[in-house]
Amino acid sequence: MKAKDPSLVATLEPTMRPKWRSAKFVSRAAEADAGMKQLQSMPWLAETEVGLDLIGLTDEQIRRAQAERRRTQGNVTLAAIAAQAPATTA
């Protein structure tokens, strides 16, 4: 089947990446369990994209989780700065 708009194919192509899995069926729960066991042996790995991948998150879920974490950290930092700022009077 040919795409009607070749530019659409060129646009989508870079974002399409296969995620190969074992030919033997492994449930998502088993994959997450194995990933958690690996992360328990190396806790620092949980802070990385690789760690999130190990527990079975999709690329989109990883992107969203990291964005939410950055947003939360930014809010905490901003609150700490605001708490230290001297009060101003009008």
TAKA-V436385 format. One line per field, one symbol per residue. psi: psi as a letter, one per 40 degrees, with the letter a starting at -180 (. if undefined). A space follows every 10 residues. Layout:
BEGIN
psi=???
END
This chain:
BEGIN
psi=hihdhddddd ddddehhigh iidhhhiddd dddddddddd dgddddeidd ddddeeiidd dddddddddd dddddddddd dddeiihii.
END
